[in-house]
Amino acid sequence: MSDLTKDDRPRYRNLQLTQILGYRLPAAGVISILHRVSGAGLFLFLPFLLYLFHESLTSELSFEIFRGLLRAWYVKIILVGLSWAYLHHFCAGIRHLFLDVHVGLTKDSARHTALAVFAISLPLALLVALKIFGAF
């Protein structure tokens, strides 16, 4: 009779918003999500950037117009963001290539390689930002 009263069905878990927001995603998960976000951003902005590049090459006047546009601070911030997206996507893509050939699949090595992507892409993006804003 005890088998009839035992309920093996999954139970409803009432997850509060604080529990959902309190969950910490591992570094490999953050890198994976940012890899997708940066890829989507590059995919969406690439046609626009190619159009601007093409238009800047049509005449000297159009080149000077776009050169003046690149002096605006908000355009520089967009360029820094796109530069970071490219550098992050490149570094995370190399990491994913290694994962595809079954290198670095353990939990510790996945965390280390995810942190290495941050350690490489962020300083490179900082160097690009310094160059864009004219620090050197």
Summary of the structure (lengths in Angstrom):
residues: 136
radius of gyration: 22.9
end to end distance: 80.4
largest distance: 89.5
contacts: 312
relative contact order: 0.11
helix: 76%
strand: 0%
